[in-house]
Amino acid sequence: MPATALQTAFRERSTRHTARQKQALAGGIAAQIGHTPLVRLTQVTHDLPDTVAVYGKAEHLNPGGSVKDRAALGMIRAGLASGALREGKTLIDATSGNTGIAYAMLCAALDIPVTLALPANASPERKRMLQAYGAELLFTDPMEGTDGAQVRVKEIVAASPDRYFYPDQYNNDANWQAHYHGTAVEILEQTGGALTHFVAGLGTTGTFVGVSRRLKDENPNIQCLSFQPDSPLHGLEGMKHLPTARVPGIYDASLADAERHCSTEAAIAMAQRLAREEGLFVGKSAGASVATALDVARELEKGVVVTVLCDSGGRYLSESFWDQEGLD
Ligand code: PMP
């Protein structure tokens, strides 16, 4: 049966759309995600012996400014490959901000409409950035954190399932797989087999789960340590206090050789020191990561400790701690 004019037009549009997305994935901003530098910390480590080195994986240098570029790209690629994300669908998800910025950046480049639910207390910089990329925003109760944003998204998707592509980063294997196939391989290459310890905080848990799973597959002797904020009411955007939060489906506690905690104060003090002493302008969870990595490093006589500089300090410019005298 010959195709109607409408069918032909639709097919042409679909093909053009796919070609543009393919081009954007292969050559546009998406192709610049990952392959971040591994930076040795040389100043905040002054009390450590020469035999112990601490490195930060500079994820804030991803084009969207955070580690979440990798997960967002992985989930969008998986959605396009499976057909779950196709012409006419809007991408929707709950996000504390960084995944949303990554989705918004990629969806702009790929011409995909995007709706994001986030707690109303997310930083003004994040909200402005999302709007700059053209995303539609839904603000949820700050007291409910990202859990409240997830509930809101689930309600919307349940009401019109055909309208949306809902990656659900807390339960999407493509989230941790982006780190299994990307971040972990880069860290192994960049440390040339010398890596002894990996330290990462838990949000969706994708970074910790993906990197640790790969490191353990390659060398079970590498110690993988997770950390969480030390209290339910913390100021570490993007991180979860698991005992009082909804535990992400992708989380695998068995990967952790030890679990640590970090206070918001220690995280902020370290973020300030990283800017002033190392010239690394990174956010609070990066501060928490380095503070925890240093705690681990201080217990060692010899070792190579790697942690993650999760996002850029530019996300927190409106916060007052940058102006304060040395906090530590
Ligand atoms: N730090 C920040 C600032 C984040 O936004 C996130 C993501 N929620 C994380 C750390 C934790 O990363 P993950 O989701 O991979 O656990």
Residues whose N, C-alpha, C, O or C-beta is under 5 A from the ligand:
A	BS01	PMP	N98 G201 L202 G203 T204 T205 G206 T207 F208 E237 G238 M239 S285 C310 D311
